[in-house]
Amino acid sequence: MSDLPKLQFIDLAAQQRRLRTDLDVAIATVLDQGAYIMGPEVKAFEREVAEFCGAKHAIGCANGTDALLLALMALGIGKGDAIFVPSFTFAATAEIAPFVDATPVFVDSLDGTFNMSPESLERAIAHARSLGLVPRAVIPVDLFGLPADMPAIDVIAGGEGLSVICDSAQGFGGSIDGRSTGTFGHVTTTSFFPAKPLGCYGDGGALFTDDDDLAKIIDSLRVHGKGTDKYDNVRIGMNSRLDTIQAAILRVKLSVYGDEIAARDAVASRYSEHLGNIVTVPHVPAGYRSVWAQYTVRLPGHCARADVQAKLAALGIPTAVYYPLPLHQQTAYRDYPADPAGLPVCEAMSADVLSLPMHPYLDADSQQRIIEGVHSAVAA
């Protein structure tokens, strides 16, 4: 066991030390004014976060899963509809389809970026039609912080008449050729779970859209389907509001988010420079920018992942596996349709991915310790 202190996988305490004075003021302001639900900080944050990414509308909600569900509800998706989702992602992306009685259809990923494969999407759409389902929407995920291949996916979706719901729970702030996540598709969703690149100190989420009518529907749905009169609900909705304290915290964090994205990029660049000769490092296509929610490598075939993790843990270096089992192999999802050619990339990635510590406050000395530890663990 190493005598060195254990490193943090995500160091929220370091960020809090930087922002503590402003956070205390923001929270105290909410406590003093007493508007704990849908208070003025919510509207202010929605305005500021929309401006940050360039979207016309931002609508806060209770969490990232609700954001996805609200998007499906607003688009009128339901029974008999097929929703195309990557299998290599967190369950939230797929679980919202059965909530509205729709059918998730699983799509394979690209080997280099971890994101949805456009070729697999095309096969999955044809397969869904052969099963009598109506293709309605695709949910590309900006996995690990990297935007999905939106130029290719948009072409396919446009040709097939699909709505595009971008799941940017991990990728808010990323970009393609200078265009930010939050501005792609018909609607984008994100999560403010504490471990996300832009996270609060509880739960929270948001939706982004340039569609005025869609924004109004989402705003209604998040508050029980409200109309102009509080007690005349005009549609079946849900209770999914971003609370005021979390919005106040997010406003403070948003003020430094651009700096933190740059710092994350520097950390990722150091990893890629020094690890590329021993593991497969993430590929970022030309013109793309990742916010590096995770820095995920793929181990060489001779390595047993559990052994590598154990060796790193002995050195005080935490790791994580996202994701050890693709969705189409999980118990709850095994009976749903998938690309008929199979999902071999998802299955291979689940067997060899490993995520290393990643956050904007990871200093060069600590990162060098991680780099040396990976070399030692993999070489052994």
C-alpha positions in Angstrom: 0.0 0.0 0.0 1.3 3.5 -0.9 2.2 6.0 1.8 1.0 8.7 -0.5 -2.4 10.2 0.2 -5.3 8.9 -1.8 -6.2 11.0 -4.8 -9.8 12.1 -5.6 -11.5 10.7 -8.6 -13.5 14.0 -8.9 -12.4 16.7 -6.5 -15.5 18.8 -5.7 -13.8 20.0 -2.5 -11.1 21.8 -4.5 -13.7 23.6 -6.5 -15.6 24.5 -3.4 -12.5 26.1 -1.8 -12.2 28.3 -4.9 -15.9 29.3 -4.9 -16.9 29.1 -1.2 -17.3 32.8 -0.5 -19.6 33.3 -3.5 -21.5 30.1 -2.8 -22.2 31.2 0.8 -23.5 34.5 -0.4 -25.7 32.9 -3.1 -27.2 30.4 -0.6 -27.7 33.0 2.1 -29.5 35.3 -0.4 -32.0 32.5 -1.2 -32.5 31.8 2.6 -33.1 35.5 3.2 -35.6 36.0 0.5 -37.5 32.7 1.2 -38.5 31.7 -2.3 -37.2 28.1 -2.3 -39.1 26.8 -5.3 -39.0 28.6 -8.7 -37.5 31.7 -7.0 -35.8 34.5 -9.0 -32.4 32.6 -9.2 -34.1 29.9 -11.4 -35.1 32.4 -14.1 -31.7 34.1 -13.8 -29.8 30.8 -14.2 -32.0 29.8 -17.1 -31.2 33.0 -18.9 -27.5 32.8 -18.2 -27.1 29.1 -19.1 -29.0 29.7 -22.4 -26.7 32.6 -23.2 -23.6 30.4 -22.3 -24.4 27.8 -25.0 -26.3 30.0 -27.5 -29.8 28.4 -27.1 -32.9 30.5 -27.3 -34.6 28.8 -24.3 -33.3 26.9 -21.2 -35.9 25.3 -18.9 -34.7 24.0 -15.6 -36.1 20.8 -14.1 -35.5 18.4 -11.2 -32.8 16.1 -12.8 -31.4 14.9 -16.1 -33.7 11.9 -16.3 -36.8 14.1 -15.9 -35.3 16.3 -18.7 -35.3 13.4 -21.1 -38.8 12.3 -20.1 -40.1 15.9 -20.5 -38.6 15.9 -24.0 -40.5 12.8 -25.0 -43.7 14.0 -23.4 -43.4 17.4 -25.2 -42.9 15.7 -28.5 -46.0 13.5 -28.0 -44.1 10.2 -28.2 -46.0 7.1 -27.0 -47.2 3.6 -27.7 -45.9 2.0 -30.9 -43.1 4.5 -31.3 -39.4 3.5 -31.6 -36.8 5.6 -29.8 -33.2 4.9 -30.9 -30.6 5.0 -28.1 -27.0 3.9 -27.7 -26.5 0.7 -25.7 -23.2 2.0 -24.2 -24.6 4.7 -21.9 -26.3 5.1 -18.5 -29.7 3.6 -18.1 -31.5 6.9 -17.9 -31.2 7.4 -21.7 -33.3 4.3 -22.4 -35.5 4.0 -19.3 -37.6 7.0 -20.2 -38.9 5.3 -23.4 -41.0 2.7 -21.6 -42.3 5.4 -19.2 -44.2 6.8 -22.2 -45.0 3.3 -23.5 -42.6 3.7 -26.4 -39.9 1.1 -27.3 -36.2 1.7 -26.9 -34.1 0.3 -29.8 -30.4 -0.2 -29.1 -27.7 1.1 -31.4 -24.0 0.3 -31.4 -21.1 2.8 -30.8 -18.1 4.1 -32.7 -14.8 2.4 -31.7 -12.8 5.6 -31.2 -15.3 8.1 -29.7 -17.6 5.9 -27.6 -20.6 7.6 -29.2 -23.5 6.4 -31.3 -22.6 4.8 -34.7 -24.6 6.4 -37.6 -24.3 3.2 -39.6 -25.7 1.2 -36.7 -28.5 3.7 -36.4 -29.6 3.3 -40.0 -29.8 -0.5 -39.5 -31.7 -0.1 -36.3 -34.3 2.2 -37.9 -34.9 -0.3 -40.7 -35.2 -3.1 -38.2 -37.7 -1.2 -36.1 -39.9 -0.7 -39.1 -39.7 -4.4 -39.9 -41.1 -5.0 -36.4 -44.1 -2.7 -37.0 -42.8 0.1 -34.9 -42.9 3.8 -35.9 -39.5 5.4 -35.8 -40.0 8.7 -33.9 -36.9 9.9 -32.2 -33.2 9.4 -31.8 -31.3 10.2 -28.6 -27.6 10.5 -29.3 -25.5 10.8 -26.1 -22.5 13.1 -25.6 -20.7 10.4 -23.8 -17.8 11.2 -21.4 -18.1 14.9 -22.5 -17.6 14.5 -26.3 -20.4 15.6 -28.6 -22.0 12.8 -30.6 -21.5 12.8 -34.4 -24.4 15.3 -34.9 -23.7 16.2 -38.6 -24.2 12.5 -39.6 -27.0 11.8 -37.2 -28.9 15.0 -38.3 -28.8 13.8 -41.9 -30.2 10.4 -41.0 -32.8 11.9 -38.7 -33.9 14.4 -41.3 -34.3 11.7 -44.0 -36.2 9.5 -41.7 -38.4 12.2 -40.1 -37.1 11.6 -36.6 -37.0 14.1 -33.8 -33.5 14.5 -32.3 -33.2 14.7 -28.5 -29.5 15.3 -27.6 -28.6 13.7 -24.3 -25.8 16.0 -23.1 -25.9 15.0 -19.5 -22.1 14.5 -19.7 -21.4 16.9 -22.5 -22.8 20.3 -21.8 -20.3 22.9 -22.9 -18.7 20.8 -25.6 -18.8 21.9 -29.2 -18.5 21.0 -32.9 -16.8 23.6 -35.1 -17.6 26.2 -32.5 -21.3 25.3 -32.1 -22.1 24.4 -28.5 -24.0 21.5 -27.2 -27.4 22.7 -26.2 -28.0 24.0 -29.7 -28.2 20.7 -31.6 -31.3 18.7 -32.4 -34.9 19.7 -31.6 -34.2 19.7 -27.9 -31.1 19.0 -25.7 -31.2 17.8 -22.2 -28.5 17.9 -19.5 -27.9 16.9 -15.9 -26.5 18.9 -13.0 -25.8 15.9 -10.8 -22.9 16.9 -8.5 -20.3 14.7 -10.4 -21.2 16.3 -13.8 -18.8 18.9 -15.2 -21.4 21.6 -14.4 -23.0 20.2 -11.2 -25.0 21.5 -8.3 -25.1 20.2 -4.7 -28.2 18.1 -5.1 -30.0 17.1 -8.2 -31.0 19.2 -11.2 -31.4 19.2 -14.9 -32.4 21.4 -17.9 -33.7 21.3 -21.4 -32.6 23.6 -24.3 -34.5 24.4 -27.4 -34.9 27.2 -30.0 -38.5 26.1 -30.6 -40.8 28.6 -28.9 -43.8 26.3 -28.9 -41.8 23.4 -27.6 -40.4 25.5 -24.8 -43.9 26.6 -23.7 -45.0 23.0 -23.6 -42.0 21.9 -21.5 -42.5 24.8 -19.1 -46.1 23.6 -18.6 -45.2 19.9 -18.3 -42.6 20.5 -15.6 -45.3 22.1 -13.3 -48.1 19.6 -13.5 -49.2 20.7 -17.0 -50.0 24.2 -15.8 -52.0 26.7 -17.9 -52.4 30.4 -17.3 -54.4 29.6 -14.2 -52.5 27.7 -11.5 -55.6 25.5 -10.9 -56.5 24.9 -14.6 -54.0 22.4 -15.8 -54.2 22.1 -19.6 -52.2 18.8 -20.0 -51.1 15.9 -18.0 -47.7 16.9 -16.6 -45.3 16.1 -13.7 -43.6 17.8 -10.8 -40.1 18.5 -11.9 -38.8 21.9 -10.8 -35.2 23.0 -10.3 -35.1 24.4 -6.8 -33.9 27.9 -6.1 -30.8 27.0 -3.9 -29.5 24.7 -6.6 -30.0 27.4 -9.3 -28.1 29.9 -7.1 -25.2 27.4 -6.7 -25.2 26.7 -10.5 -25.0 30.4 -11.2 -21.8 30.7 -9.2 -20.4 27.5 -10.9 -21.4 28.7 -14.3 -19.3 31.9 -13.8 -16.1 29.8 -13.8 -17.2 27.0 -16.1 -15.4 28.2 -19.2 -12.1 28.3 -17.2 -12.8 24.8 -15.9 -13.5 23.4 -19.3 -10.1 24.7 -20.5 -8.4 23.2 -17.4 -10.1 19.8 -18.1 -8.8 20.0 -21.6 -5.3 20.6 -20.4 -5.5 17.5 -18.1 -6.8 15.4 -20.9 -4.0 16.5 -23.2 -1.4 15.5 -20.6 -3.0 12.1 -20.2 -3.2 11.5 -24.0 0.4 12.6 -24.5 1.8 10.3 -21.9 -0.5 7.3 -22.0 -1.0 6.9 -25.7 1.8 4.4 -26.1 0.5 2.0 -23.5 -3.3 2.2 -23.6 -5.9 3.4 -26.2 -6.7 7.0 -25.4 -9.9 8.8 -26.4 -10.2 10.1 -29.9 -11.5 13.7 -30.4 -12.4 14.3 -34.0 -11.1 17.5 -35.7 -13.3 20.5 -34.8 -14.8 18.8 -31.7 -14.3 19.9 -28.1 -15.0 17.6 -25.2 -15.7 18.8 -21.6 -14.1 15.6 -20.4 -16.8 14.4 -17.9 -14.6 11.3 -17.8 -11.2 10.4 -19.1 -11.7 6.9 -20.3 -9.0 4.6 -21.8 -9.2 1.1 -23.2 -6.8 -1.4 -21.8 -4.7 -3.7 -24.0 -5.9 -7.3 -24.4 -3.2 -8.8 -22.1 -4.5 -6.8 -19.1 -7.1 -8.0 -16.6 -9.0 -4.8 -15.7 -9.6 -5.9 -12.1 -5.9 -6.4 -11.6 -5.0 -3.0 -13.1 -7.6 -1.4 -10.8 -6.3 -3.2 -7.7 -2.7 -2.1 -8.5 -3.7 1.5 -8.9 -5.8 1.4 -5.8 -2.8 0.2 -3.9 -1.0 3.4 -5.1 -3.9 5.5 -3.9 -5.3 6.1 -7.4 -9.0 5.6 -7.7 -10.6 4.4 -11.0 -14.1 3.6 -12.3 -15.7 1.5 -15.0 -18.3 3.2 -17.2 -19.9 0.9 -18.2 -19.3 -2.7 -17.2 -22.4 -4.0 -19.0 -24.1 -2.4 -22.1 -27.8 -1.8 -21.7 -28.9 -4.4 -24.2 -27.3 -7.1 -21.9 -28.9 -5.8 -18.7 -31.8 -7.7 -17.2 -34.4 -5.0 -17.7 -33.5 -4.3 -21.3 -32.7 -7.7 -22.8 -36.0 -8.2 -24.6 -36.0 -4.8 -26.4 -34.9 -4.7 -30.1 -31.4 -3.7 -31.3 -29.3 -3.3 -34.4 -29.8 -6.7 -36.1 -26.1 -6.8 -37.0 -25.3 -6.9 -33.3 -23.6 -4.5 -31.0 -20.0 -5.8 -31.0 -18.3 -2.4 -30.2 -20.5 -1.8 -27.1 -19.7 -5.3 -25.9 -15.9 -5.0 -26.5 -15.8 -1.5 -24.8 -17.6 -2.8 -21.7 -14.9 -5.4 -21.3 -11.8 -3.1 -21.4 -12.7 0.6 -20.6 -11.3 2.2 -17.5 -11.8 5.8 -16.3 -9.1 7.7 -14.6 -9.3 10.7 -12.2 -10.5 13.8 -14.1 -11.4 17.2 -12.8 -10.2 20.8 -13.4 -8.2 21.0 -10.2 -6.0 17.9 -10.9 -2.5 19.4 -10.5 0.4 18.3 -12.7 2.3 16.4 -10.0 -0.8 14.4 -9.0 -1.4 13.6 -12.7 2.1 12.5 -13.2 1.7 10.1 -10.3 -1.4 8.7 -12.1 0.4 8.4 -15.4 3.3 6.6 -13.8 0.9 4.3 -11.9 -0.9 3.4 -15.1 2.4 2.5 -16.9 3.4 0.4 -13.9 0.0 -1.4 -13.6 -0.4 -2.1 -17.4 3.2 -3.1 -18.0 3.1 -5.5 -15.1 
